[in-house]
């Protein structure tokens, strides 16, 4: 049976602007352990999942069996668990970051052309 634990931990990190290291510190976990959860290599102990649920106002069923990104996408701020509130901001910030990345790629390409030109001289 599919579970969403790793995906949801990633979601909670992103939507609360936490690195895996910061997320882990909240629950007494190392960054590498959180990474194994996110990748689905291992799963948290039930006690850890209970603490995560308590911190983010979730049920165990939501953490394990539901994709939180899909569940909370499009809700208005204030009607969600605190973990999900930034989701609306996240979508707009994501678009801005993608535009910035594209602009940086263009700048890098232009710099490569300049370097190649200078090396040919």
Order of alpha helices (4+ residues) and beta strands (2+ residues): alpha-alpha-alpha-alpha-alpha-alpha-alpha
